[in-house]
Amino acid sequence: MAMTIDVEHLGGSPSVSVVALDGELDASNYERLIEVVGDAYAHGARGLVLDLAKLTFMASSGLFALH
């Protein structure tokens, strides 16, 4: 199953982004999560909320991405 990533920028001071994952986080897509979070940081987000409520599977590569 594929994974979708939705990002919501809440603003504030410091700026906060919510990253919601839906599906399976594994070796085929963990680098995409790293890119999305890095992009949020590059655009000023200093707070991060990870919404894993719809994540159905996480491989060890997913743990690497979270680290």
Secondary structure, DSSP 8 states (H G I E B T S, - for coil): ---EEEEEEEETTTTEEEEEEEEEESTTTHHHHHHHHHHHHHTT--EEEEEEEEEEEE-HHHHHHH-
